[in-house]
Amino acid sequence: MTLSLQSGTRALGVAESYVDDGGAETSVLCGAVVRADRVVDGAAFATCTVGGDDATDAVRRLFTDLGREDVRLLFVAGVAPAWFNLLDLSAVADAVDRPVLSVSFEESDGLDSALREQFSGDELDARLAVYDSLPPRRPVSVGDDTVFARAVGVADDDIARVVRAYTPEGGRPEPLRVARLLARSGRAWREREGFCGPPTAPDRRR
């Protein structure tokens, strides 16, 4: 699918924030509606479980809660938020009926070995099924930076254009930059108000 992008075309960026110190039970997600001309036009918050399997539902819930039919596409930060709480990009795209792009910012050999190290049995099988269903990861040059994108509902030869359209400067698409800032603020507020602790952390010695 080739997207028609104008300065006012809105994207929903979804990013998370949690402290990876072994004590966090939930990660705060923010969905930020940002136009291609960098105007911020809405936001919503959700949580998902650190080490759980509910991140896909949390992203769908963010889109539903916002109720923004004018959003044309989604950006998500990576595919494994909240300590391997894997995102099923095709399931998200089907639920929101919009193209979905996952953007990450570091080179990687993949998650297969890390998943096998940390999980076993049904938990491993479920994560591998989601991970194996993901579209390929493609490098995209953005100015002096390189990001890595996976996309559902965007033609392979159009991925770079879409990413660059929402990255006017720096190496992070603006919807994800704004969502990350707001997620960090939301997490800090929850911690100050006592919503986050002291939680019981998932067992990571599997």
Secondary structure as UniProt FT lines:
FT   TURN            7..8
FT   STRAND          10..17
FT   STRAND          26..35
FT   TURN            36..37
FT   STRAND          40..49
FT   TURN            50..51
FT   HELIX           55..66
FT   TURN            69..70
FT   STRAND          71..77
FT   HELIX           81..84
FT   HELIX           89..96
FT   STRAND          100..104
FT   HELIX           112..118
FT   HELIX           121..133
FT   STRAND          138..142
FT   TURN            143..144
FT   STRAND          145..152
FT   HELIX           156..158
FT   HELIX           159..165
FT   TURN            170..171
FT   HELIX           174..193
//
